[in-house]
Amino acid sequence: MSELIWRLVMGTIIGLGFGTVFGVAIGQLAVGWAVGLIVGCLFAATPVRR
């Protein structure tokens, strides 16, 4: 369970970081954040590889 929470937190941080850079690059910060959160959710949803 803690693994899932950690992945959600990391996905959100990565998503917002990527979204901020992407949003500034295209001049639409809200769009960048939306794309970033989708990327973060995909990261959190991917199966753990060990």
Sequence and secondary structure as in RCSB ss.txt:
>XXXX:A:sequence
MSELIWRLVMGTIIGLGFGTVFGVAIGQLAVGWAVGLIVGCLFAATPVRR
>XXXX:A:secstr
 HHHHHHHHHHHHHHHHHHHHHHHHHT HHHHHHHHHHHHHHHHHS    
